[in-house]
C-alpha cells in the first residue's frame, strides 16, 4: 500500500491510500464479500486499487501513473 499526496485535488493538503490489487483480493471475495470486519475496515481506508506492477516505480512515476490510471 502507498500513502501519497492527493493527486486529484492538489490544492487540498491531504493524503490518500492506494492499494495493490492483490490486497483487494485478500480482503474481499466477489462470492462471499469481506473476509472479516478487519478486512472491511482496511478496505474502507483505501482510496483505490491499482495493478501490483505499478508499485515498483519511483514515486514521481507512480504518482503520474495513479493519476492517469484513475482519471
KEKOL-232297 format. One record per residue (C-alpha): residue in one letter; x, y negated, z negated. Coordinates in steps of 0.001 Angstrom, whole numbers, plus 524288, in hexadecimal, padded with zeros to 5 digits. Example, Ala and Ser with C-alpha at 12.3 -4.5 7.8 and 13.67 -1.06 7.14 Angstrom:
BEGIN
<r A; <8300C; 81194; 7E188>> <r S; <83566; 80424; 7E41C>> 
END
This chain:
BEGIN
<r X; <80000; 80000; 80000>> <r X; <804A3; 7F232; 802A8>> <r X; <800CD; 7E5C2; 7FB91>> <r X; <80220; 7DAB2; 80545>> <r X; <7FE37; 7CC6C; 806D2>> <r X; <7F095; 7CAF7; 80C72>> <r X; <7F3A1; 7CA44; 81B11>> <r X; <7E5AD; 7C685; 81E78>> <r X; <7E3EC; 7BA7C; 815F0>> <r X; <7F1BE; 7B55E; 813C3>> <r X; <7EC95; 7A8A0; 80E02>> <r X; <7E83C; 7B084; 8023B>> <r X; <7F380; 7B562; 7FA0E>> <r X; <7EF35; 7C330; 7F71A>> <r X; <7F43F; 7D0F3; 7F932>> <r X; <7ED60; 7DC5D; 7FF8D>> <r X; <7F030; 7EAE7; 7FECD>> <r X; <7F207; 7F2A9; 80B3A>> <r X; <7F20C; 8015E; 80A0E>> <r X; <7F6FA; 80C07; 812F1>> <r X; <7ECA6; 8147A; 81955>> <r X; <7F202; 82050; 81212>> <r X; <7EE19; 819CD; 8053E>> <r X; <7E050; 817ED; 80A52>> <r X; <7DFB9; 82662; 80DA8>> <r X; <7E49A; 829C3; 7FFFC>> <r X; <7DA23; 8214F; 7F998>> <r X; <7CE27; 82400; 801E2>> <r X; <7C814; 82F47; 80954>> <r X; <7BDF1; 82CE4; 813E9>> <r X; <7B6EB; 83919; 80F56>> <r X; <7B769; 83707; 80090>> <r X; <7BA25; 8288B; 7FE65>> <r X; <7C3E6; 82423; 7F41E>> <r X; <7CB84; 82EC1; 7ED4D>> <r X; <7C951; 82852; 7E001>> <r X; <7C6A3; 81B4C; 7D965>> <r X; <7D515; 817A2; 7D95A>> <r X; <7D5A8; 8199C; 7E81E>> <r X; <7CA37; 8104B; 7E9E1>> <r X; <7D0A5; 805E7; 7E14B>> <r X; <7DD4B; 806C8; 7E916>> <r X; <7D60E; 80629; 7F611>> <r X; <7CE5C; 7FA24; 7F212>> <r X; <7DB1F; 7F2C1; 7EF68>> <r X; <7E04C; 7F52E; 7FD1F>> <r X; <7DD05; 7EB2B; 80791>> <r X; <7DF4D; 7F465; 81313>> <r X; <7E627; 800B1; 8177F>> <r X; <7EF68; 801BD; 8230D>> <r X; <7F75C; 80CB7; 82910>> <r X; <8026E; 81198; 82079>> <r X; <80C97; 80F15; 82B16>> <r X; <80B41; 8005B; 8298A>> <r X; <81059; 800D8; 81B8D>> <r X; <81E29; 8035A; 82073>> <r X; <81F85; 7F5F7; 826F7>> <r X; <8264F; 7EA45; 820F5>> <r X; <81D30; 7E0DC; 819E0>> <r X; <81C20; 7D69F; 824AE>> <r X; <81875; 7E0CD; 82EDC>> <r X; <80F8D; 7E79C; 8251D>> <r X; <807FE; 7DB06; 82273>> <r X; <8068D; 7D87F; 830FC>> <r X; <80227; 7E682; 83324>> <r X; <7F80D; 7E5B2; 82847>> <r X; <7F264; 7D935; 82DD0>> <r X; <7F1F5; 7DEBF; 83B97>> <r X; <7ECE8; 7EC14; 83781>> <r X; <7E1D8; 7E69B; 82F33>> <r X; <7DDDB; 7DAE2; 83770>> 
END
